[in-house]
Amino acid sequence: MSFTSRLLALLSAGLLAAGTVSAPAVAAVPAAPPRSSDFDSGWQFSLVNTTGADAPEPAPGDRSWRPVTLPHDWSIGLDPVQNATTTAGTGFLPGGLGWYRKTFTLPRSLAGKQLSIEFDGVYMDSTVYFNGQAVGSHAYGYTGFAVDLTALAHTDGHAPNTLDVKVRNQVPSSRWYSGSGIYRDVHLVVTDPAHITRHGTYVTTPDLANTVKAGYGTVHVDTTTTGAAGATLTTTVRDARGRAMATRSVPVSGDTTGTDLRVAHPALWSTDSPVRYTVDSQLSVRGKVVDSVSTPFGFRWTTFDPQHGFFLNGRAMKLQGVNLHHDLGALGSATDYGAVLRQLEIMKSMGVNALRTSHNPPSPQVIEACEQLGIVMMVEAFDTWRTPKVQYDYGRFFDADSDADIAEMVNSAKNSPAVVLWSIGNEIPDSTSVSIGVPIARRLIADVRALDPTRPIVMGSDKYRSVPADGSAQDQILRMLDGIGLNYNTAASVDALHAKYPDKFLFESESSSETSTRGVYDSPDQLNSGENYTPGKRGASSYDNNLASWTYSGEYGLKKDRDREYFAGQFLWSGMDYLGEPTPYDNVFPVKSSFFGAVDTAGFAKDQYWLFRSQWTTDPMVHLLPMDWTDHKPGEPVTVWAYSNADTVELFLNGKSLGTRSFDTKTTTYGKRYLETTEATGDDKTVTSGPYPGSYTSPNGSAGHLHLTWTVPFAPGELVAVAKRGGKEVSRDVLTTAGRPDHVRLSTQRYGSLSFVTADVVDARGVLVPDAANELTFHVSGGQLLGTDNGQQESAENYQSRSRAAFHGKALAIVRGDARVTVTSPGLGAPDPGPVGADASFSGAADTVPAAMLDGDLATGWSNYYRKDPTALLPAVSRPHASDWVSVGWSAPRPVSSADLLFTTGGMNGLPSAIAVSYWDGRRYVPVRDLRVTWATASNSPTHVTFAPVSTTRLRFDLTSGGTFLRIAELESS
């Protein structure tokens, strides 16, 4: 493949020294390059503005030019800002207008050759200039394109050639973080006039399901050429070791030449054994080879059966899939094969066997990694058709460009054994219009079938949550498609669709959308919970119980999929957190990345990862949550869950058994065995009859949870879960109470040229400190620091900064090269009392944060009130916490002996039933002495608190709820 390390980088440019202003150096090409050469190095870049306003290219000597190596995303290096040209949906990171330039020479040996430049992806709205003339443009940021340079190229070995690319990203142009720039690889392609065309090889394995039974596989290769009249085409099939399995030479006939070869006893590509072969195509003219192309492929066949689900090579299997956007965390959208491989290996370890490329065609690296790892793919074309979703999205270009862009999607991936589905769009507004959507769908389906009739065509949609009326746009489009991907459908709606469309296969293209923050836990007794709006603590619960109105829990999606043989599977939204789209927070700066992932942006697993691993893998595992056995009060009851694929788990605290919990072994109506508790779950209000009204009930009549539960009074020490099968231990998980931060432990994973360095803040015994938020500074020698991350969704830190605060004890550095990495953190062991000003354990809304207690305005105030809207499965919820705390802090110690808290009462708000006051003594919060509380008798009147005088920088008020929410309009201390 042209993007792997085996390609020679024969073209390189001299780079400008930092701080100098001079003309760009000219890169010499000493010899003719191969057919396709890496063209990523030797570029210069100028960011003209961050608004996207059109502007000319800066002069060659302008100080704004700086050297870059592609792939390059300029947005990821900018600071998050909240202004007119950024949005929360795109991570508060600006786009803008950028120019790229590369100057190079070409040798005399290339005279008479065909020369083109191929871009795997430029985001977006790009124009290419060569030697001063516009030679091509490409609007869509997610498809590749090629530009012919032949007519304008200087091939005398001396005269410089200049390639300029203008890139314009007006934000918002996607609903998520897109990145900006030439963010995928670039290649220089050199061929003879007689050559195999771009994407000119198409490999299929016809009737493989039958031929493999007879001991062979047929390989049919269609090869499209140009200028090749009278030429000979030699096609060779090679196995993974490069051995020739079959070869055949035929004269070129017309534009496309078909060749059939037979391979004896082919090894099949599968999710467990992803064996690949290669077709080598050689074009010869009068005995001389003038062109050669290698095309990886695999022997495999798939079936999507509307009654029995998905089959790979004749074996039934569920699509255990995830959605992934294209960003790579701290690297932004700049594609790197090692970073892609790391993401997908993490997903594979969760049990993932399928990927939906939401919502755009993927990079070649993603396809390569899926082929290598054994992950089947649903490749998607568009997030929008004609009607835009955001101001500057692809809808502006759809009518003019969509035929070419969907053809590029198919041609780029048509030979991949990993690709099993083509999708023509996601949640398309036009798909509800008979006059607009139906003709577009018909056209796009025809475009795909013309290029690849072997794979089913689908779309992902939120328009089928009720059964379409006959003749409606949804009805007509579904009858044209082979199947439909459903986004967030209830079990009842899925069954109703299956009954009406028994000839269409169904699957969940987006499931769950549960939102969570690694290390945050709230209200485990509730099926839905409020998210925290306190600055610095903005996050959502990890008990699978923070749900937006259209979503449902991970457990619900797993049960719904499991119980239906006809259902092909699901794609979890999402496999990893991604930049932008920070639901449930609406434009709350600096919350800039999503909460949907089973894994955070740094690659650290959240609890949702372990839920899905318990259901999608068979190797014994058990996982305890909360993952924090430190930040609790002695005796505090802690709800402990265990996810496991073993039938029995025993819990121990400091060596003492707290009891055994077991799953029951059950069987679906189609004979699949599974583990589940047997109890009402309350997770489906649409179930109104049967033994478990209000709970999701399997077609076999049973209901239950996919986790085991204990209530444990907290005591410091060691909490251990022991998973058993047949009474024998098969796995365990251990949580240990941590002491103060003592040092930083580094561990490294290497992927290609990249090292991913995890920094864990640990105590003196090496135990991760779960609340550690220490500032860490990474020092790199012998390599390049590319980015840092910690997985926290709420952060204004620059991703390319060498400093990063730990989040729940962890941070990540991404380094290129053979580098030595060290970390410093001054004051690592110093206790942290919290921020100066007002703080709170929980704030229920964006406008009721702690600072509102100190603004002198009774109309504003802090409150822990929240309300979660009803979902399709759950009622609205608004339930007070049993307790919360607020605090006030100063930069220097001051004497205090009293405080007035002005509680708002009436309606949903009331006075707390108790107040406890503590002060910061430099190491910890200590209860005050001689506490007296004089309760207010009217709303917004002072509740007067007095205590023995102390000198401190912090006062904290622990408030016990009296069964109502709490609101403090003002807090004054003296």
C-alpha angles and dihedrals in degrees: 000000000000094000099055128097094258091077116097117239096216097157116069132162131212111250128227114249114245113274097010128117116213142124115284117267118249117240114222122213107212096192141010109287123228121265093280122022132186105255097179101109133073099039129140124211136199123189102208097182143338096228099071093238110154115255139164123261114274117250115269093255096046114132092230092075116100133170119261138173118218140273089062134172112187096187096064090062094055126090117256108253136176110226143116093289099049134063136193087239090065095041097261086278117135127237119194141146121313136176127208125196135185126178121195144149128235125213126245090250089075093061108121093019126121110248127193139161118225123202118196089200141340121188103242161335093353133180123197123210125189122192091343100313130101106246103169149348135206126189105185112084096204105055131070126239141182132222124202112232099173101105096051101035122119108218103173095103092243114056111084123239119211124204117192126184125191114203123190124188113176108190126260096039097133130028089240135036108300103173121220134252141025090334099163131054126289125212135193109220121201122184141157117256085259106062149129109273126242108282085004098143121080118181125192134168103214121207091357093156088065103031093053088060087058091051103259145074127221117223115201115192124189110195121191117204139176130212089007104123108149093014127130124233119209117192123191129183114211130188126229090278092053096253117146110248097175137353137186137175122207135167115260110258117194122314095319125039121197122212129183123201132175124222118194118230097347119204109240125235110234141154090262098040111023099189115176134196131195133226112211112200120194125186116203131188116195090342097311121113106234100171140014133184130184118209122189116215140154140222108245140120131206136200129196104197115191090214103035107028131228126351128188114196089345095307119118113235137159120240100247092190144164135200116233128184115214103254120107099212112247090010090062114206096326101124120233123170094217092053091047091049091050092052093049094044088055088051092047090053088057089058097263116158100165139051131197111202095221115231110337144033111291132237118264087251092062091051091048093050093048090050091049096046098040101249119148117221141220102200113204129202110196146008091202140022122195098325110070125227095199130023102263103026131128092281086088090065103027101103093048100039112024097093091054094042096050088047089053090051092054096041092050094055107021095107096049116112087207095064111088103154137039117207121199095198153329128250091335115193090205091059091081092059120089093196097045111020101042096055091045092050091049091051095047093047089051090049091055097043091051090060102033121013093170102078131062119253120223141151134217112242145176090192097088103066086115126034111272119243116249110271095014119133091255090051094049094046094048091051089055094049125074092229142339135243111218124211114213101336122168120238090251093053092048091053091048092052092048090052093053097040105035091158094058123079117230134205138155110261089183121023134180107347087198107171125220146155121224108255097011120117131177140164101351090181090063127077089213129026140184122260121236119253098183107125110254091018101062105141146117132244121269096210089098086259112110107095135169119217096269097043141083136198124281090242092056093052092048093051094046092051095042095054099053119075092190092054109095095208141266145277110218116225097252139004093188135011111260135199114275133011095079099187126200088036115073111206095326108153128249094017097109112155135060128267096204100092130107083213127036126240092268091056095254114142120246122204091266088066089061094047091057093041089055090056101035103044135056102201104106115267141157129186130190127212139230088048088207119084093167113062100067134100120249109270094012110143109242122195106225122195129190125203112199144151089213118092097232135039127185119199124212130188114196090339096310118116115240092190142278125273124193140194119226118238110238137174129223120230088260095052105264115140120222143166123245139141117250111236144096112285104185091218102125120050090181090073103088103162142034128061094312111040111186092023131094104260123197119231086252088065098251133118135189151122132283092220136061121231139212131170107219127187102228120250124163117254135061127340112194131187115199115196118205139192117192088355094301125113113252102164143359140197123205130199118189129192109248130220127211120314109276109166144343119257117207127204127176137209117192122212113174109302092345129088119199107207116196117203115202120189104219138176126243090281094051095256115146110250101226098201096043113134099167120155108250124197118200119212117198127191125179094018145043128272105223101178150328132224142167103189094248111142093204107065138121092192118127111248091224095051116116089221123072132166115237113247115212087342100309141096137164136218123194114208133182121214136012095315137165111228126197132170132215127193116174113212092016094159097041114115116245116222095189134253129331111253124027126343137172140189091234137006118191102209142019092254098046100064124141096262088068088071090065103044098089093238118118090197089070130050150142117279138172091208116127137163126202114203120236118268128208087268107028136051122240114280133207111158126159120239116245088240143353135178137222128194141189124208141187133202092238132031117271134180114255133172105160145029138192118216114192104207119193109224135187133070110018093353128079144155118285116254090230141009125206120188127203134171134211112253095186094271108041145347112281125193114252120239128240094020115187126178124198106192122222119246097205138040115276091010121127121275097204119218123187131180142159110297117268135177110225148136095228140040121190127196117200109203123200113206120239090207095285136086119268129233125179113194094185138003120198127177132189 
